[in-house]
Amino acid sequence: MGLKNGSTMGRFKPIGRLAVVYSLGSLGGAIAAGIGMPLPWMIGPLLVTSMLYLAGLADTVIPVKTRPAGQIVIASQVGVYFSPAAFAMMLTLAPLLVGMALATAVCAFAVALLLARAARLNLTAAFLASLPTSPVEAAIMAERFQCNPGPVILAQTVRIAAVVVLVPVIIYAIDGWPASAGLRVPAVFDPAGTAMLPAVGVAGALLFRLLRIANPFFLGPLAASSALAALGFGPFFYPSVILSAAQIVLGVWLGSTFRRDLFQAAGRLVMASILATLALLAMTSGVAVAIAFTLGFDWELMVLSAAPGGVTEMALTAKFLGQDVALITAFHLTRIFIFIPNIPWIIGLIHRYEKQRSKVADQGD
C-alpha cells in the first residue's frame, strides 16, 4: 500500500497498493454508512485515506485521472434535475445567485487578509489560498505570479475537505441525526435510460475539454445531462452502488492529497489554513442564514448554496440531504463562472499593488 520500503505492505506492486488503499477507503465508507454518517461513501473514504497518508502508512500516488471518472458519474446524475421548471426558477432567482457569489468573494477576501497575517503569506498567495476554486487552478495562478504553490495547494485542500465533512455533519447535528443514512435514489430503474447517462457524460466531458472550458469533467457532463432533461428525456438514475463507487473514487483521491511531507513542511500554515477555512465557512453560512430568513428559504438550502466547497461535492451533498440539487448547483456554477474569468485580473491587481508597496518600502529604507 505504498508503505515504507521493507514493510510487508510496501512490497505490493503499484496496482496492489492502489487496490489496498481503495479497499480500506471502501471499508471506511461502509463504517460511515453503518453509523448513519451523512455522505458516508465520500466522507468515510476521505477520512480513512487522509489518516493513512498523514500517518505515513501510505504514499502511493492516486492517479489524478481517477477523479474525472467520479466527476462524470456525479455530474451526469446531477444534470437530470435541471428540468424546464428548474431552469425557469433559476432565471427568476438570477440576482440572488449573482449576489451570493459576490458575497462569497467579499468573505474570501476578508479571510485572505487574516490568513496573510497569521501565516505570513503575501496577499497574492493568501487570496489564491482562500478563494473557493480548484486547487489545481489556484496553484497554476500562484506559479504565474511568482508565488510558492505549496501553501496554496495545502490551504485549498484543507478548505475542500473541511467543507465536505463539516457542512453535512453540522446540518445533521442541527436537524437531528437520522436512524439510518443512505443516498436517496428512486426505486424505479430504467436500464436503457441509465446506460445513456455515462455515454452522454463522457461526450460532454470530451467536448468541453476540446473547447478548453474550465473543469470539463464536471461542467461537460452536467451540461449534456441538463440538455437531455430540458428536452424532456428522463429523469434517469444510476443504481446506488454506482453512485457510491463514484463517491469512493472522489473521497480516496481527496484524502490522498493530504501528503505527510506537505503538512510537515507547512508548519504554522496548517493551523492557519484550518482557522481560515472555519472563518470562511462561518462567514458564508452567516450570510446564507440571514438571506434565508429574509427571503423565506430553507436555511439548509442556502447554507449548501453558499458553502465554499467544490461544486461536485456540494451537488452530491445536496442530493444526499434531499435538497434542491439543481438550485444549489446553480449557485455554485454561477460562482464558478463569475470567479474563473475574473480571478487572473484581480490577482494581477493585488500582485501589482504588493510590488509597488514593496518598491516604496525599499526606497524608504
DONUKE-990119 format. One line per field, with one value per residue (C-alpha): residue number from 1; residue in three letters; chain; x, y, z. Coordinates in steps of 0.2 Angstrom, whole numbers. Layout:
BEGIN
num = [NUM / ...]
residuo = [Ala / ...]
cadena = [A / ...]
x = [X / ...]
y = [Y / ...]
z = [Z / ...]
This chain:
BEGIN
num = [1 / 2 / 3 / 4 / 5 / 6 / 7 / 8 / 9 / 10 / 11 / 12 / 13 / 14 / 15 / 16 / 17 / 18 / 19 / 20 / 21 / 22 / 23 / 24 / 25 / 26 / 27 / 28 / 29 / 30 / 31 / 32 / 33 / 34 / 35 / 36 / 37 / 38 / 39 / 40 / 41 / 42 / 43 / 44 / 45 / 46 / 47 / 48 / 49 / 50 / 51 / 52 / 53 / 54 / 55 / 56 / 57 / 58 / 59 / 60 / 61 / 62 / 63 / 64 / 65 / 66 / 67 / 68 / 69 / 70 / 71 / 72 / 73 / 74 / 75 / 76 / 77 / 78 / 79 / 80 / 81 / 82 / 83 / 84 / 85 / 86 / 87 / 88 / 89 / 90 / 91 / 92 / 93 / 94 / 95 / 96 / 97 / 98 / 99 / 100 / 101 / 102 / 103 / 104 / 105 / 106 / 107 / 108 / 109 / 110 / 111 / 112 / 113 / 114 / 115 / 116 / 117 / 118 / 119 / 120 / 121 / 122 / 123 / 124 / 125 / 126 / 127 / 128 / 129 / 130 / 131 / 132 / 133 / 134 / 135 / 136 / 137 / 138 / 139 / 140 / 141 / 142 / 143 / 144 / 145 / 146 / 147 / 148 / 149 / 150 / 151 / 152 / 153 / 154 / 155 / 156 / 157 / 158 / 159 / 160 / 161 / 162 / 163 / 164 / 165 / 166 / 167 / 168 / 169 / 170 / 171 / 172 / 173 / 174 / 175 / 176 / 177 / 178 / 179 / 180 / 181 / 182 / 183 / 184 / 185 / 186 / 187 / 188 / 189 / 190 / 191 / 192 / 193 / 194 / 195 / 196 / 197 / 198 / 199 / 200 / 201 / 202 / 203 / 204 / 205 / 206 / 207 / 208 / 209 / 210 / 211 / 212 / 213 / 214 / 215 / 216 / 217 / 218 / 219 / 220 / 221 / 222 / 223 / 224 / 225 / 226 / 227 / 228 / 229 / 230 / 231 / 232 / 233 / 234 / 235 / 236 / 237 / 238 / 239 / 240 / 241 / 242 / 243 / 244 / 245 / 246 / 247 / 248 / 249 / 250 / 251 / 252 / 253 / 254 / 255 / 256 / 257 / 258 / 259 / 260 / 261 / 262 / 263 / 264 / 265 / 266 / 267 / 268 / 269 / 270 / 271 / 272 / 273 / 274 / 275 / 276 / 277 / 278 / 279 / 280 / 281 / 282 / 283 / 284 / 285 / 286 / 287 / 288 / 289 / 290 / 291 / 292 / 293 / 294 / 295 / 296 / 297 / 298 / 299 / 300 / 301 / 302 / 303 / 304 / 305 / 306 / 307 / 308 / 309 / 310 / 311 / 312 / 313 / 314 / 315 / 316 / 317 / 318 / 319 / 320 / 321 / 322 / 323 / 324 / 325 / 326 / 327 / 328 / 329 / 330 / 331 / 332 / 333 / 334 / 335 / 336 / 337 / 338 / 339 / 340 / 341 / 342 / 343 / 344 / 345 / 346 / 347 / 348 / 349 / 350 / 351 / 352 / 353 / 354 / 355 / 356 / 357 / 358 / 359 / 360 / 361 / 362 / 363 / 364 / 365]
residuo = [Met / Gly / Leu / Lys / Asn / Gly / Ser / Thr / Met / Gly / Arg / Phe / Lys / Pro / Ile / Gly / Arg / Leu / Ala / Val / Val / Tyr / Ser / Leu / Gly / Ser / Leu / Gly / Gly / Ala / Ile / Ala / Ala / Gly / Ile / Gly / Met / Pro / Leu / Pro / Trp / Met / Ile / Gly / Pro / Leu / Leu / Val / Thr / Ser / Met / Leu / Tyr / Leu / Ala / Gly / Leu / Ala / Asp / Thr / Val / Ile / Pro / Val / Lys / Thr / Arg / Pro / Ala / Gly / Gln / Ile / Val / Ile / Ala / Ser / Gln / Val / Gly / Val / Tyr / Phe / Ser / Pro / Ala / Ala / Phe / Ala / Met / Met / Leu / Thr / Leu / Ala / Pro / Leu / Leu / Val / Gly / Met / Ala / Leu / Ala / Thr / Ala / Val / Cys / Ala / Phe / Ala / Val / Ala / Leu / Leu / Leu / Ala / Arg / Ala / Ala / Arg / Leu / Asn / Leu / Thr / Ala / Ala / Phe / Leu / Ala / Ser / Leu / Pro / Thr / Ser / Pro / Val / Glu / Ala / Ala / Ile / Met / Ala / Glu / Arg / Phe / Gln / Cys / Asn / Pro / Gly / Pro / Val / Ile / Leu / Ala / Gln / Thr / Val / Arg / Ile / Ala / Ala / Val / Val / Val / Leu / Val / Pro / Val / Ile / Ile / Tyr / Ala / Ile / Asp / Gly / Trp / Pro / Ala / Ser / Ala / Gly / Leu / Arg / Val / Pro / Ala / Val / Phe / Asp / Pro / Ala / Gly / Thr / Ala / Met / Leu / Pro / Ala / Val / Gly / Val / Ala / Gly / Ala / Leu / Leu / Phe / Arg / Leu / Leu / Arg / Ile / Ala / Asn / Pro / Phe / Phe / Leu / Gly / Pro / Leu / Ala / Ala / Ser / Ser / Ala / Leu / Ala / Ala / Leu / Gly / Phe / Gly / Pro / Phe / Phe / Tyr / Pro / Ser / Val / Ile / Leu / Ser / Ala / Ala / Gln / Ile / Val / Leu / Gly / Val / Trp / Leu / Gly / Ser / Thr / Phe / Arg / Arg / Asp / Leu / Phe / Gln / Ala / Ala / Gly / Arg / Leu / Val / Met / Ala / Ser / Ile / Leu / Ala / Thr / Leu / Ala / Leu / Leu / Ala / Met / Thr / Ser / Gly / Val / Ala / Val / Ala / Ile / Ala / Phe / Thr / Leu / Gly / Phe / Asp / Trp / Glu / Leu / Met / Val / Leu / Ser / Ala / Ala / Pro / Gly / Gly / Val / Thr / Glu / Met / Ala / Leu / Thr / Ala / Lys / Phe / Leu / Gly / Gln / Asp / Val / Ala / Leu / Ile / Thr / Ala / Phe / His / Leu / Thr / Arg / Ile / Phe / Ile / Phe / Ile / Pro / Asn / Ile / Pro / Trp / Ile / Ile / Gly / Leu / Ile / His / Arg / Tyr / Glu / Lys / Gln / Arg / Ser / Lys / Val / Ala / Asp / Gln / Gly / Asp]
cadena = [A / A / A / A / A / A / A / A / A / A / A / A / A / A / A / A / A / A / A / A / A / A / A / A / A / A / A / A / A / A / A / A / A / A / A / A / A / A / A / A / A / A / A / A / A / A / A / A / A / A / A / A / A / A / A / A / A / A / A / A / A / A / A / A / A / A / A / A / A / A / A / A / A / A / A / A / A / A / A / A / A / A / A / A / A / A / A / A / A / A / A / A / A / A / A / A / A / A / A / A / A / A / A / A / A / A / A / A / A / A / A / A / A / A / A / A / A / A / A / A / A / A / A / A / A / A / A / A / A / A / A / A / A / A / A / A / A / A / A / A / A / A / A / A / A / A / A / A / A / A / A / A / A / A / A / A / A / A / A / A / A / A / A / A / A / A / A / A / A / A / A / A / A / A / A / A / A / A / A / A / A / A / A / A / A / A / A / A / A / A / A / A / A / A / A / A / A / A / A / A / A / A / A / A / A / A / A / A / A / A / A / A / A / A / A / A / A / A / A / A / A / A / A / A / A / A / A / A / A / A / A / A / A / A / A / A / A / A / A / A / A / A / A / A / A / A / A / A / A / A / A / A / A / A / A / A / A / A / A / A / A / A / A / A / A / A / A / A / A / A / A / A / A / A / A / A / A / A / A / A / A / A / A / A / A / A / A / A / A / A / A / A / A / A / A / A / A / A / A / A / A / A / A / A / A / A / A / A / A / A / A / A / A / A / A / A / A / A / A / A / A / A / A / A / A / A / A / A / A / A / A / A / A / A / A / A / A / A / A / A / A / A / A / A / A / A / A / A / A / A / A / A / A / A / A / A / A / A / A / A / A / A / A / A / A]
x = [0 / 14 / 21 / 39 / 51 / 54 / 37 / 25 / 13 / 26 / 32 / 15 / 16 / 8 / -8 / -9 / -6 / -20 / -31 / -27 / -30 / -47 / -52 / -48 / -57 / -72 / -72 / -72 / -87 / -96 / -92 / -98 / -114 / -117 / -116 / -128 / -115 / -120 / -112 / -104 / -96 / -87 / -83 / -78 / -65 / -59 / -56 / -48 / -37 / -31 / -26 / -16 / -6 / -4 / 2 / 15 / 7 / 3 / 12 / 5 / 0 / -18 / -18 / -27 / -36 / -47 / -56 / -64 / -72 / -81 / -85 / -93 / -105 / -110 / -112 / -122 / -133 / -135 / -140 / -156 / -163 / -162 / -180 / -188 / -196 / -180 / -172 / -187 / -184 / -166 / -169 / -181 / -168 / -153 / -150 / -149 / -137 / -125 / -127 / -122 / -107 / -101 / -104 / -93 / -79 / -80 / -79 / -65 / -55 / -58 / -52 / -37 / -31 / -32 / -23 / -9 / -6 / -7 / 3 / 15 / 10 / 10 / -8 / -7 / -4 / -16 / -30 / -27 / -27 / -44 / -54 / -66 / -59 / -50 / -33 / -25 / -31 / -26 / -8 / -6 / -10 / 2 / 16 / 11 / 13 / 29 / 21 / 25 / 11 / 14 / 4 / -9 / -12 / -12 / -25 / -36 / -36 / -40 / -54 / -62 / -60 / -66 / -82 / -86 / -85 / -92 / -107 / -117 / -112 / -117 / -134 / -137 / -132 / -144 / -159 / -157 / -146 / -157 / -158 / -150 / -141 / -141 / -141 / -159 / -162 / -178 / -185 / -188 / -173 / -173 / -158 / -159 / -160 / -146 / -135 / -137 / -130 / -112 / -112 / -119 / -107 / -92 / -97 / -100 / -83 / -73 / -82 / -79 / -61 / -59 / -66 / -54 / -68 / -63 / -67 / -73 / -76 / -90 / -97 / -97 / -107 / -118 / -122 / -125 / -136 / -145 / -149 / -157 / -168 / -173 / -178 / -190 / -179 / -179 / -176 / -164 / -154 / -139 / -141 / -135 / -119 / -113 / -115 / -107 / -92 / -91 / -90 / -77 / -66 / -68 / -65 / -50 / -42 / -46 / -39 / -23 / -19 / -15 / 3 / 13 / 28 / 17 / 10 / 27 / 34 / 19 / 22 / 10 / 2 / -8 / -17 / -19 / -27 / -39 / -44 / -46 / -57 / -68 / -69 / -74 / -87 / -94 / -95 / -103 / -115 / -120 / -124 / -134 / -144 / -148 / -154 / -164 / -173 / -176 / -182 / -191 / -179 / -174 / -158 / -151 / -153 / -145 / -130 / -126 / -128 / -115 / -103 / -86 / -83 / -81 / -97 / -95 / -95 / -109 / -120 / -118 / -121 / -137 / -143 / -139 / -148 / -163 / -161 / -165 / -150 / -152 / -154 / -139 / -128 / -134 / -127 / -110 / -110 / -114 / -99 / -88 / -92 / -90 / -74 / -64 / -64 / -60 / -48 / -32 / -35 / -40 / -24 / -14 / -20 / -16 / 1 / 5 / -1 / 11 / 26 / 23 / 21 / 37 / 46 / 40 / 46 / 63 / 65 / 60 / 75]
y = [0 / 12 / 10 / 12 / 1 / -15 / -17 / -31 / -20 / -9 / -24 / -24 / -20 / -2 / -10 / -20 / -4 / 5 / -10 / -9 / 9 / 8 / -7 / 2 / 18 / 7 / 0 / 17 / 21 / 5 / 10 / 28 / 22 / 9 / 23 / 34 / 47 / 60 / 57 / 41 / 34 / 50 / 56 / 39 / 35 / 53 / 52 / 34 / 39 / 55 / 47 / 34 / 47 / 59 / 44 / 40 / 22 / 26 / 36 / 29 / 42 / 41 / 45 / 61 / 53 / 43 / 59 / 63 / 46 / 50 / 68 / 61 / 50 / 63 / 77 / 67 / 62 / 80 / 86 / 76 / 88 / 103 / 102 / 116 / 121 / 122 / 132 / 145 / 146 / 149 / 163 / 171 / 170 / 176 / 192 / 181 / 169 / 183 / 192 / 176 / 174 / 192 / 190 / 174 / 184 / 198 / 185 / 176 / 192 / 196 / 179 / 181 / 197 / 186 / 172 / 183 / 190 / 173 / 163 / 176 / 174 / 188 / 194 / 187 / 169 / 172 / 177 / 162 / 151 / 157 / 159 / 145 / 137 / 122 / 118 / 115 / 131 / 141 / 133 / 137 / 155 / 155 / 150 / 163 / 177 / 170 / 163 / 146 / 135 / 123 / 134 / 137 / 119 / 115 / 128 / 124 / 105 / 109 / 120 / 107 / 93 / 103 / 109 / 92 / 84 / 99 / 105 / 89 / 84 / 101 / 101 / 83 / 89 / 104 / 95 / 78 / 63 / 50 / 32 / 27 / 36 / 32 / 41 / 44 / 36 / 32 / 14 / 15 / 9 / 11 / 1 / 9 / 27 / 24 / 17 / 34 / 44 / 39 / 40 / 57 / 62 / 56 / 65 / 81 / 80 / 77 / 92 / 104 / 98 / 100 / 118 / 121 / 125 / 125 / 110 / 100 / 83 / 91 / 105 / 95 / 80 / 92 / 102 / 87 / 79 / 95 / 97 / 80 / 84 / 101 / 92 / 81 / 65 / 55 / 58 / 43 / 37 / 27 / 12 / 17 / 5 / 16 / 32 / 25 / 19 / 37 / 44 / 32 / 37 / 56 / 53 / 42 / 55 / 69 / 60 / 55 / 74 / 75 / 71 / 69 / 79 / 93 / 95 / 93 / 107 / 119 / 122 / 136 / 136 / 121 / 128 / 145 / 136 / 127 / 143 / 152 / 138 / 139 / 158 / 157 / 144 / 154 / 170 / 162 / 152 / 168 / 177 / 162 / 161 / 179 / 178 / 163 / 171 / 187 / 179 / 164 / 150 / 134 / 139 / 122 / 125 / 142 / 136 / 122 / 135 / 147 / 134 / 137 / 119 / 111 / 110 / 91 / 88 / 101 / 94 / 77 / 83 / 92 / 76 / 66 / 78 / 79 / 97 / 106 / 99 / 110 / 126 / 123 / 118 / 133 / 144 / 136 / 136 / 155 / 157 / 147 / 157 / 174 / 169 / 159 / 173 / 187 / 179 / 182 / 201 / 203 / 193 / 204 / 220 / 213 / 207 / 224 / 233 / 222 / 225 / 244 / 244 / 234 / 246 / 261 / 252 / 249 / 267 / 272 / 262]
z = [0 / -4 / 13 / 18 / 9 / 18 / 26 / 21 / 13 / 5 / -6 / -15 / -33 / -38 / -43 / -27 / -17 / -26 / -23 / -4 / -2 / -11 / -1 / 15 / 9 / 5 / 22 / 29 / 18 / 25 / 43 / 40 / 32 / 46 / 59 / 49 / 44 / 31 / 14 / 20 / 4 / 2 / 19 / 25 / 12 / 13 / 32 / 31 / 17 / 24 / 40 / 31 / 21 / 36 / 47 / 33 / 31 / 13 / 0 / -16 / -28 / -33 / -52 / -54 / -69 / -57 / -51 / -68 / -68 / -52 / -58 / -74 / -64 / -51 / -64 / -76 / -62 / -56 / -73 / -73 / -60 / -72 / -78 / -88 / -72 / -63 / -76 / -75 / -56 / -58 / -71 / -58 / -44 / -55 / -45 / -29 / -37 / -43 / -26 / -16 / -27 / -24 / -6 / -5 / -14 / -1 / 13 / 4 / 3 / 21 / 26 / 14 / 24 / 40 / 33 / 26 / 43 / 53 / 40 / 35 / 17 / 4 / 0 / -18 / -11 / 3 / -9 / -20 / -5 / 2 / -14 / -17 / -33 / -39 / -30 / -47 / -55 / -39 / -40 / -58 / -55 / -40 / -51 / -64 / -51 / -43 / -28 / -20 / -25 / -10 / 3 / -9 / -13 / 6 / 10 / -4 / 0 / 18 / 13 / 2 / 14 / 29 / 20 / 13 / 31 / 41 / 32 / 31 / 49 / 55 / 46 / 53 / 71 / 70 / 61 / 70 / 66 / 57 / 62 / 46 / 31 / 13 / -4 / -9 / -26 / -34 / -34 / -52 / -63 / -82 / -89 / -106 / -99 / -86 / -100 / -108 / -93 / -94 / -113 / -113 / -98 / -107 / -123 / -114 / -105 / -121 / -129 / -115 / -114 / -133 / -131 / -116 / -104 / -86 / -75 / -91 / -82 / -71 / -82 / -98 / -92 / -82 / -97 / -108 / -95 / -91 / -110 / -110 / -95 / -103 / -118 / -108 / -108 / -91 / -77 / -77 / -62 / -58 / -46 / -28 / -30 / -45 / -36 / -20 / -31 / -38 / -21 / -15 / -30 / -26 / -7 / -9 / -21 / -10 / 5 / -4 / -6 / 12 / 10 / 26 / 19 / 13 / 30 / 39 / 28 / 31 / 49 / 56 / 39 / 43 / 58 / 50 / 35 / 46 / 55 / 39 / 32 / 48 / 47 / 29 / 32 / 47 / 37 / 21 / 32 / 42 / 25 / 19 / 35 / 35 / 17 / 21 / 35 / 25 / 9 / 17 / 10 / 20 / 29 / 24 / 6 / 7 / 18 / 5 / -9 / -1 / 6 / -1 / -7 / -24 / -35 / -37 / -18 / -14 / -28 / -21 / -3 / -9 / -17 / -1 / 11 / -1 / -5 / -22 / -32 / -47 / -37 / -26 / -41 / -50 / -36 / -37 / -56 / -55 / -43 / -54 / -70 / -61 / -52 / -65 / -79 / -66 / -54 / -66 / -67 / -48 / -43 / -56 / -47 / -30 / -36 / -44 / -28 / -17 / -29 / -28 / -10 / -8 / -20 / -10 / 6 / -2 / -7 / 11 / 18]
